[in-house]
Structures are given as C-alpha cells and as structure tokens.
Amino acid sequence: MRSVRGRGGRPLFPRRPGAGRSHAVAMVTGYLVLLFAIPSNVRIGVLGSLGRPSFLWGLALFVVWLIWRIQARANELPTVLQPIRLAFWGWFAVVMVSLAAALLRGQPPGQAVTLIGSVLRPLSWAGVMLVIMDGLTVRAEVFRLVRRISLGAAALAVLGLVQFATGRVLVDRFTAIPGLESETGGVTERGAFTRPSGTAIHPLEHATVLCAALPLAVSVALYVGTARKRWFARWLAWLPAMAIALGAVLSVSRSAIVGLGVAVVLTIPSLPKRVRPVVMIVGVIGVMLVIAAVPGLLGTFLGLFNPSGDASTQSRTGALARLAEFMAPSPVYGSGFGSFLPQYYIFDNAWALMLVELGVLGFSAFAVLLASAVHSALQVAPAERRTVGVTPADSAPRAPLTITARTLAASVATVAVVFAFFDGMAFPQAAGMVFLVLGLCGAARRIASP
C-alpha cells in the first residue's frame, strides 16, 4: 500500500530528518492563517455552525493524518510514547460516552444534531495536534512553526491596538463574499475604553490567544535576537512580544491581566539568567508608560478587581454556586459535550462548563491532557542532557529547543488559568490555539528524545 505523498512524490510525514522536508509545517500554517486571519464569527452559510474555515481545515488534517497512520509501515511510525496522545484519546472517549448517554436520555428538538456536530470539533482539534506531533521531524520545523504563531499573534495584537484607538471592527467586510455569513461579535466597551477583539468573537477570546502566545514570542525573540549582531536588530526581534503584551493589557480585561501575569511569571524562569533582569525592567517601564499614555486606564483596572462593584465577578461567583445543581442529573460523565447552550446559563468558566457537559470524568481527563503537555515540554531539557554525544561544541542548536519547550509549558499553564475566567473551549480561536500548543509540546518531546 502506497504511503500518502505530497509534492514531488516525497512522503508527507518523513520519519527521518534526512528523508526530505515534512509538509506538516505548511499544512498547519494554512490552519493558522484560517484561524487568525478570518474572523471567528464568519462561516460558510449552508454549513451553519460547522462552516468555519479553520474547523473544516482541521477535519481535513485529521483525515490526512488518519490515512497516513493506516498506510504507514511499522518502521515509519513514531516510537516515542506520547502521553499527550493517550490523554487526548482518553478525553475523547469520555466525550463519546457522554454523547451516547445524552442521546439515550432524549434531547429537545434540534439539540441532537447540535450534540453530534459538537463531537466533530474535538476531531478537528485533534487533526491539528496530531499532524504537528507526528509531522514535525527536526528542531528547525518546531521553531519555524512557533515563530509563525508568534508573528500571527503579533498581527492580531496590532489589529486590536488599532481597534482600541479607533473603536472600529475593521474586519467586518467578509460577509460581502457570496456564501459567507457572520454571527454576533466585534468590539465592545468597558468604561470609557473600547475592548478590542481582533478577529475573535469576543475580547476575552482575543486576550486568551495573546496571553498564550506571549511566552512563545519571548522564546522567538531570544533566539532571533541572539543571532543578530547589531543592538537595534536585537531589539527589533522583541517587537512581536512587546506588541502581544501591549495588546493583552489594552484588552481592558481582568482575565487578560491575570493571564498576562501568569505568562510572565512562568516565562521568566525559562530565560537565561543574564536576560531576566533586562526583561523585568523593560516590562515595568513599559507598563508605566502605557498607564501614563492612556489616562484613566489604571482606574479602570483597579475597578475591575473590586469584587463588590463588578457585575461580571458577581455573575461568575453566582454561577459557581449553581454548579452542583446543573451537575446533578449526570455528575460522572455529564450532559453531553456542547449540550449546555448559552440560553440555559453562562458560566464564563471553561472548567465549570466541562464539569456540567462531561462530568467529573471529562474534567479530570482534560486536566490530565493539559498536565501531560506541561510534563512533556518540561522533559525536553533532561532528554537533551541524556542524548549521547552532546558536547559543548554541538549543544548550541539544542538550547533554543529547551527554551522553546519551557515556554510551551508556560503557555499551556497560562491557558489552564485563563480558562477559569472564560469558557474558552466554546470559542474557535482560543480552542484552536490550545491544540496548536499541545501538538508542539508533543513534537518537542519526540524530537528531543534519544
């Protein structure tokens, strides 16, 4: 049986670095462009909620990966155990059990179709994750994809900054294309400020992507800046990270500030010791400059962290008080993934929503999935040290992978925290970003393994 092949007859997923360049980076870059460049609220009208371009491309990637997996020879399959893969399929098994139980219980008219459609979303995310995990074969490909994610997030941040300054969406012309339609979404206001959303449905989705991308942008800035000789060229390498951090701050969101703080705290230990004080000093100066340049911003942020006067905080705490009530019908495997629609109740908490839709089993399985990604990324440095033949002379190419892997772990941990303030799995960009990073964690672990 012939293996799946790309252009020029080369294997689509070469297993050896010398077997030809993998096409996985190009395929995932296509997904990244669809995810970031096309607004999340734009879809193909005839397909309804399943018509988002990034979702369809993710399904296509899953099909490509599945065909490769079926046709590949035994010696072409990866031999490194991937905890992320096992954890994902464990979580997906809970999703399927929950779906079966929900259909057996009976559903309101039309909701059964919604439930079945919701099962396709994890497969689309899996397509991206598995193609990255099994398709990236060398360090350069991991770094190339991380850099593209960083640049894409920086472009989103710049778009958000323009929206913050102008109060205009600027990306609402896609519906002029025949066959496309859009849902609700766009910029909102909080206090006297515009809350930018970039190309996301909601400002919190936009902020989640930026917070998750910040550690990756820092690792790219370190690697690119080190390779440049002139001082101003080194500073230019930090522009994407600076734009992402500024975009997160000006999203005027309490969740974004918390996520940004977590990202910074977890990223700094992964930096070389000589770089840490510079990053911290520049960060503090940058925050002071932003507060000075935007009058009233500090007062708005202080008001956000005043629980007694903030309606969104009271809404979240009230939702948690009712969590046991919504879990009661099916506490073990939940009511079904995607079944708890916004018209029933809004939790603004991905973990609470996971408990309702997938029960304790699904909640635990997803926590294990994120924990396995963090563990896999943190195993890169020990694996590099155990690699036979590493000497000071040839260890230089390995340092960027170690730093990148640590920032990948910081990105996953940041998402885990931000999801406590935002039901991110229900939003395309936030969920897509999570599985991009999960795939990179697995790829880094496999490449670093002896």
FIZALO-486392 format. One record per residue (C-alpha): residue in three letters; y, x, z. Coordinates in Angstrom, 3 decimals. Layout:
<rs>
R  residu     north      east        up
R     ala         Y         X         Z
...
</rs>
This chain:
<rs>
R  residu     north      east        up
R     met     0.000     0.000     0.000
R     arg     3.332     1.493    -1.066
R     ser     5.989     2.101     1.560
R     val     9.397     0.436     1.461
R     arg    11.726     2.683    -0.534
R     gly    15.453     2.987    -1.055
R     arg    17.478     4.537    -3.856
R     gly    15.873     7.400    -5.760
R     gly    12.386     6.472    -4.533
R     arg    12.895     8.107    -1.143
R     pro    11.340     6.495     1.932
R     leu    13.670     4.082     3.654
R     phe    12.688     5.404     7.086
R     pro    11.627     9.052     6.641
R     arg     9.820    10.246     9.747
R     arg    10.650    13.951     9.408
R     pro    14.177    15.389     9.228
R     gly    13.229    17.274     6.061
R     ala    11.753    14.230     4.304
R     gly    15.089    13.042     2.938
R     arg    18.133    11.293     4.305
R     ser    17.482     7.974     6.007
R     his    19.176     4.890     4.616
R     ala    19.299     3.310     8.084
R     val    22.856     4.526     8.716
R     ala    24.117     2.878     5.523
R     met    22.356    -0.406     6.306
R     val    23.685    -0.518     9.863
R     thr    27.164     0.442     8.642
R     gly    27.043    -2.655     6.444
R     tyr    26.253    -4.713     9.536
R     leu    29.106    -3.039    11.404
R     val    31.585    -3.906     8.652
R     leu    30.466    -7.542     8.588
R     leu    30.592    -7.731    12.395
R     phe    34.057    -6.213    12.826
R     ala    35.917    -6.888     9.579
R     ile    35.040   -10.563     9.052
R     pro    36.371   -12.844    11.831
R     ser    33.625   -14.155    14.113
R     asn    34.722   -17.743    13.547
R     val    34.179   -17.516     9.756
R     arg    30.859   -18.729     8.376
R     ile    29.211   -19.997     5.217
R     gly    29.815   -23.725     5.394
R     val    26.457   -25.019     4.130
R     leu    24.569   -22.973     6.749
R     gly    26.575   -24.200     9.736
R     ser    26.281   -22.080    12.869
R     leu    23.690   -19.847    11.147
R     gly    26.094   -18.912     8.362
R     arg    27.872   -15.930     9.906
R     pro    27.540   -12.953     7.525
R     ser    26.680   -10.468    10.282
R     phe    23.935   -12.774    11.565
R     leu    22.372   -13.071     8.102
R     trp    22.534    -9.317     7.533
R     gly    20.878    -8.741    10.906
R     leu    17.999   -11.010     9.857
R     ala    17.720    -9.061     6.603
R     leu    17.479    -5.824     8.604
R     phe    14.707    -7.338    10.718
R     val    12.759    -8.279     7.587
R     val    13.194    -4.753     6.180
R     trp    12.034    -3.218     9.461
R     leu     9.054    -5.586     9.638
R     ile     7.927    -4.747     6.083
R     trp     8.235    -1.042     6.839
R     arg     6.269    -1.468    10.057
R     ile     3.452    -3.267     8.253
R     gln     3.253    -0.845     5.336
R     ala     3.835     2.463     7.135
R     arg     0.936     4.852     7.583
R     ala    -0.184     5.737    11.082
R     asn     1.369     9.215    10.889
R     glu     4.710     7.707     9.812
R     leu     5.105     5.561    12.920
R     pro     7.146     6.843    15.863
R     thr     5.014     8.387    18.595
R     val     7.621     8.366    21.380
R     leu     7.242     5.491    23.818
R     gln    10.366     3.322    23.732
R     pro    10.994     1.367    26.968
R     ile    13.836    -0.471    25.224
R     arg    11.475    -1.866    22.586
R     leu     8.958    -3.016    25.191
R     ala    11.679    -4.588    27.331
R     phe    13.178    -6.424    24.350
R     trp     9.872    -7.964    23.293
R     gly     9.237    -8.943    26.913
R     trp    12.601   -10.721    26.994
R     phe    11.926   -12.333    23.613
R     ala     8.566   -13.605    24.890
R     val    10.433   -15.421    27.677
R     val    12.784   -16.870    25.032
R     met     9.799   -18.277    23.113
R     val     8.119   -19.692    26.237
R     ser    11.390   -21.319    27.257
R     leu    11.775   -22.815    23.771
R     ala     8.261   -24.271    23.831
R     ala     8.791   -25.777    27.281
R     ala    12.143   -27.260    26.237
R     leu    10.670   -28.889    23.119
R     leu     7.767   -30.316    25.137
R     arg    10.190   -31.844    27.614
R     gly    12.084   -33.524    24.782
R     gln    15.669   -32.910    23.731
R     pro    18.698   -35.057    22.887
R     pro    19.125   -35.931    19.184
R     gly    20.106   -32.848    17.174
R     gln    19.646   -30.364    20.007
R     ala    16.086   -29.438    18.993
R     val    17.473   -27.987    15.752
R     thr    20.066   -26.043    17.753
R     leu    17.347   -24.636    20.000
R     ile    15.202   -23.479    17.091
R     gly    18.234   -21.914    15.412
R     ser    19.101   -20.085    18.622
R     val    15.762   -18.262    18.519
R     leu    16.838   -16.601    15.271
R     arg    19.789   -14.921    16.983
R     pro    17.599   -12.502    19.009
R     leu    15.700   -11.629    15.819
R     ser    18.980   -10.784    14.082
R     trp    19.995    -8.572    17.008
R     ala    16.518    -7.020    17.001
R     gly    16.870    -6.149    13.315
R     val    19.933    -4.012    14.041
R     met    18.436    -2.421    17.149
R     leu    15.055    -1.579    15.589
R     val    16.479    -0.168    12.359
R     ile    18.689     2.165    14.412
R     met    15.888     3.072    16.810
R     asp    13.293     3.875    14.136
R     gly    15.545     4.755    11.187
R     leu    17.819     7.448    12.622
R     thr    15.916    10.736    12.452
R     val    18.388    13.519    13.279
R     arg    21.287    14.115    15.653
R     ala    23.840    14.052    12.856
R     glu    22.907    10.450    11.997
R     val    23.318     9.311    15.598
R     phe    26.714    10.949    15.780
R     arg    27.726     9.563    12.369
R     leu    26.989     6.000    13.458
R     val    28.680     6.467    16.841
R     arg    31.765     7.757    15.058
R     arg    31.826     4.758    12.717
R     ile    31.558     2.371    15.665
R     ser    34.427     4.238    17.320
R     leu    36.615     4.013    14.214
R     gly    35.767     0.336    13.747
R     ala    36.684    -0.454    17.344
R     ala    39.915     1.537    16.960
R     ala    40.805    -0.554    13.898
R     leu    40.165    -3.719    15.942
R     ala    42.377    -2.339    18.708
R     val    45.225    -1.646    16.275
R     leu    44.891    -5.165    14.868
R     gly    45.037    -6.511    18.425
R     leu    48.173    -4.489    19.142
R     val    49.864    -5.959    16.068
R     gln    48.825    -9.450    17.186
R     phe    50.201    -8.733    20.655
R     ala    53.558    -7.697    19.146
R     thr    53.857   -10.452    16.529
R     gly    51.945   -13.367    18.088
R     arg    50.236   -13.983    14.733
R     val    46.489   -14.056    13.942
R     leu    46.873   -12.158    10.617
R     val    43.193   -12.637     9.658
R     asp    43.125   -16.394     9.077
R     arg    43.001   -16.304     5.260
R     phe    39.229   -16.060     4.828
R     thr    38.854   -19.830     4.599
R     ala    40.694   -19.699     1.276
R     ile    37.462   -18.262    -0.181
R     pro    35.315   -21.133    -1.555
R     gly    32.261   -21.855     0.587
R     leu    33.643   -20.377     3.804
R     glu    34.889   -22.311     6.798
R     ser    36.135   -21.373    10.248
R     glu    35.705   -22.627    13.786
R     thr    38.314   -22.579    16.505
R     gly    39.575   -19.197    17.610
R     gly    42.522   -16.842    17.411
R     val    45.220   -15.518    19.699
R     thr    46.142   -17.324    22.921
R     glu    48.870   -16.852    25.505
R     arg    48.900   -15.920    29.171
R     gly    52.186   -15.940    30.970
R     ala    54.823   -14.538    28.635
R     phe    52.354   -12.467    26.623
R     thr    50.135   -13.043    23.610
R     arg    46.448   -12.364    24.219
R     pro    45.126   -10.724    21.023
R     ser    41.625   -11.446    19.772
R     gly    41.384    -9.098    16.781
R     thr    38.688   -10.618    14.574
R     ala    36.822   -12.105    17.550
R     ile    36.625   -15.766    18.519
R     his    38.135   -15.195    21.952
R     pro    40.297   -12.472    23.562
R     leu    37.526   -11.746    26.067
R     glu    35.098   -11.048    23.234
R     his    37.649    -8.666    21.726
R     ala    38.140    -6.926    25.080
R     thr    34.377    -6.610    25.653
R     val    33.904    -4.780    22.350
R     leu    36.784    -2.409    23.145
R     cys    35.523    -1.625    26.652
R     ala    32.010    -0.959    25.329
R     ala    33.356     1.284    22.551
R     leu    35.682     3.372    24.729
R     pro    33.002     5.759    26.094
R     leu    31.708     6.318    22.543
R     ala    35.213     7.052    21.270
R     val    35.641     9.630    24.039
R     ser    32.420    11.427    23.030
R     val    33.560    11.471    19.399
R     ala    36.969    12.857    20.400
R     leu    35.298    15.648    22.368
R     tyr    33.026    16.663    19.516
R     val    35.594    16.386    16.709
R     gly    38.390    17.932    18.769
R     thr    36.250    20.933    19.697
R     ala    35.579    21.616    16.019
R     arg    39.299    21.773    15.188
R     lys    41.304    24.937    15.758
R     arg    44.896    23.689    15.881
R     trp    46.070    21.951    19.037
R     phe    47.672    18.972    17.289
R     ala    44.486    18.393    15.288
R     arg    42.557    18.255    18.555
R     trp    44.970    15.665    19.935
R     leu    44.645    13.594    16.749
R     ala    40.916    13.329    17.442
R     trp    41.783    11.403    20.609
R     leu    43.858     8.743    18.818
R     pro    40.951     6.256    18.374
R     ala    40.081     6.462    22.090
R     met    43.755     6.035    23.028
R     ala    44.132     3.032    20.726
R     ile    40.997     1.412    22.165
R     ala    42.156     1.918    25.763
R     leu    45.623     0.566    24.974
R     gly    44.139    -2.422    23.145
R     ala    41.972    -3.248    26.152
R     val    44.945    -3.055    28.523
R     leu    47.144    -5.274    26.346
R     ser    44.448    -7.929    26.017
R     val    46.029    -9.282    29.249
R     ser    42.632    -9.985    30.766
R     arg    41.334    -9.378    34.260
R     ser    37.825    -8.858    32.854
R     ala    39.143    -6.248    30.424
R     ile    40.826    -4.319    33.238
R     val    37.627    -4.363    35.281
R     gly    35.570    -3.318    32.246
R     leu    38.039    -0.589    31.352
R     gly    37.911     0.749    34.891
R     val    34.103     0.790    34.876
R     ala    34.045     2.508    31.468
R     val    36.464     5.224    32.619
R     val    34.721     5.832    35.953
R     leu    31.299     6.130    34.292
R     thr    32.518     8.237    31.360
R     ile    34.414    10.928    33.269
R     pro    31.269    12.480    34.896
R     ser    29.748    12.931    31.428
R     leu    32.677    15.059    30.256
R     pro    32.793    18.864    30.520
R     lys    34.416    19.937    33.779
R     arg    37.399    21.557    32.068
R     val    38.219    18.288    30.255
R     arg    38.026    15.887    33.211
R     pro    41.411    16.631    34.856
R     val    43.203    16.519    31.499
R     val    41.711    13.108    30.653
R     met    42.578    11.694    34.083
R     ile    46.164    12.989    33.996
R     val    46.765    11.734    30.460
R     gly    45.218     8.376    31.381
R     val    47.502     7.903    34.387
R     ile    50.570     8.890    32.368
R     gly    49.524     6.514    29.592
R     val    49.182     3.575    31.997
R     met    52.611     4.298    33.468
R     leu    54.160     4.459    30.000
R     val    52.615     1.119    28.998
R     ile    53.855    -0.583    32.165
R     ala    57.335     0.848    31.585
R     ala    57.374    -0.126    27.902
R     val    56.230    -3.740    28.444
R     pro    58.414    -5.428    31.082
R     gly    56.581    -7.991    33.188
R     leu    53.108    -6.679    32.353
R     leu    52.477    -5.258    35.834
R     gly    53.481    -8.535    37.499
R     thr    51.162   -10.462    35.190
R     phe    48.225    -8.208    36.062
R     leu    48.919    -8.484    39.790
R     gly    48.947   -12.256    39.411
R     leu    45.574   -12.161    37.649
R     phe    43.984   -10.511    40.679
R     asn    45.374   -13.124    43.094
R     pro    42.394   -15.492    43.550
R     ser    44.374   -18.170    45.380
R     gly    46.648   -18.824    42.427
R     asp    44.391   -18.212    39.454
R     ala    42.672   -21.217    37.862
R     ser    40.116   -19.159    35.935
R     thr    38.912   -17.434    39.117
R     gln    38.517   -20.778    40.889
R     ser    36.635   -22.130    37.859
R     arg    34.207   -19.202    37.936
R     thr    33.531   -19.452    41.659
R     gly    33.093   -23.219    41.340
R     ala    30.581   -22.696    38.541
R     leu    28.534   -20.303    40.664
R     ala    28.453   -22.909    43.426
R     arg    26.763   -25.308    40.996
R     leu    24.334   -22.728    39.603
R     ala    21.398   -23.888    41.737
R     glu    21.979   -27.470    40.592
R     phe    21.676   -26.540    36.905
R     met    18.688   -24.266    37.523
R     ala    16.740   -26.850    39.496
R     pro    14.908   -28.552    36.545
R     ser    13.329   -25.258    35.404
R     pro    14.072   -22.268    37.642
R     val    11.313   -19.979    36.299
R     tyr    11.817   -19.975    32.506
R     gly    14.962   -22.072    32.147
R     ser    16.086   -24.922    29.926
R     gly    15.866   -23.008    26.634
R     phe    17.914   -20.237    25.056
R     gly    21.073   -21.743    23.567
R     ser    20.449   -25.176    25.080
R     phe    23.227   -25.175    27.693
R     leu    26.155   -26.107    25.464
R     pro    29.841   -25.819    26.477
R     gln    30.209   -29.592    26.690
R     tyr    27.833   -29.556    29.669
R     tyr    29.593   -26.841    31.652
R     ile    31.276   -23.454    31.109
R     phe    30.168   -20.626    33.391
R     asp    32.166   -17.702    31.912
R     asn    29.310   -15.574    33.181
R     ala    26.523   -14.346    30.897
R     trp    24.201   -13.632    33.816
R     ala    24.622   -17.118    35.289
R     leu    24.092   -18.690    31.869
R     met    20.950   -16.571    31.451
R     leu    19.600   -17.942    34.723
R     val    20.135   -21.509    33.515
R     glu    18.791   -21.046    29.989
R     leu    15.961   -18.556    30.628
R     gly    15.390   -18.832    34.358
R     val    14.532   -16.025    36.720
R     leu    12.076   -14.527    34.214
R     gly    14.622   -14.270    31.409
R     phe    17.335   -12.990    33.750
R     ser    15.024   -10.272    35.064
R     ala    13.776    -9.341    31.595
R     phe    17.312    -8.930    30.242
R     ala    18.308    -6.848    33.267
R     val    15.271    -4.637    32.612
R     leu    16.311    -4.345    28.954
R     leu    19.760    -3.007    29.865
R     ala    18.333    -0.796    32.618
R     ser    15.775     0.682    30.206
R     ala    18.604     1.522    27.786
R     val    20.553     3.329    30.500
R     his    17.399     5.168    31.591
R     ser    16.529     6.159    28.006
R     ala    20.019     7.534    27.392
R     leu    20.032     9.496    30.638
R     gln    16.641    11.026    29.726
R     val    18.184    12.839    26.760
R     ala    19.570    15.753    28.801
R     pro    16.274    16.502    30.636
R     ala    14.374    16.164    27.359
R     glu    16.717    18.654    25.704
R     arg    16.131    21.122    28.501
R     arg    12.353    20.776    28.155
R     thr    12.402    21.374    24.402
R     val    10.530    24.551    23.577
R     gly    12.583    27.382    22.108
R     val    16.033    26.308    23.255
R     thr    18.249    29.328    23.825
R     pro    21.999    29.599    24.467
R     ala    22.474    30.559    20.842
R     asp    20.856    27.479    19.350
R     ser    21.691    24.932    22.054
R     ala    25.204    24.201    20.773
R     pro    24.108    21.361    18.433
R     arg    22.331    19.723    21.364
R     ala    25.358    19.404    23.615
R     pro    27.014    16.620    21.561
R     leu    23.832    14.526    21.731
R     thr    23.655    14.935    25.503
R     ile    27.290    13.902    25.948
R     thr    26.919    11.049    23.453
R     ala    23.805     9.785    25.234
R     arg    25.611     9.780    28.579
R     thr    28.499     7.819    27.092
R     leu    25.976     5.378    25.580
R     ala    24.627     4.807    29.093
R     ala    28.189     4.248    30.318
R     ser    28.735     1.732    27.511
R     val    25.643    -0.286    28.450
R     ala    26.602    -0.295    32.138
R     thr    30.125    -1.429    31.220
R     val    28.757    -4.356    29.246
R     ala    26.478    -5.319    32.144
R     val    29.524    -5.554    34.420
R     val    31.799    -7.348    31.939
R     phe    29.087    -9.949    31.268
R     ala    29.563   -11.109    34.862
R     phe    33.017   -12.367    33.799
R     phe    32.237   -13.598    30.295
R     asp    29.318   -15.373    28.594
R     gly    29.123   -12.613    26.002
R     met    25.680   -13.448    24.565
R     ala    27.171   -16.610    23.063
R     phe    29.745   -14.627    21.050
R     pro    28.733   -12.735    17.863
R     gln    30.782    -9.552    18.223
R     ala    30.000    -8.986    21.898
R     ala    26.259    -9.555    21.473
R     gly    26.115    -7.524    18.256
R     met    27.873    -4.606    19.950
R     val    25.331    -4.658    22.784
R     phe    22.361    -4.288    20.446
R     leu    24.076    -1.598    18.388
R     val    24.376     0.466    21.570
R     leu    20.814    -0.361    22.687
R     gly    19.467     0.902    19.372
R     leu    21.475     4.117    19.694
R     cys    20.096     4.701    23.200
R     gly    16.563     4.442    21.820
R     ala    17.335     6.658    18.823
R     ala    18.865     9.371    21.019
R     arg    15.843     9.343    23.321
R     arg    13.374     9.667    20.431
R     ile    15.309    12.459    18.706
R     ala    15.669    14.467    21.932
R     ser    12.026    14.126    22.931
R     pro     9.927    17.285    22.444
</rs>
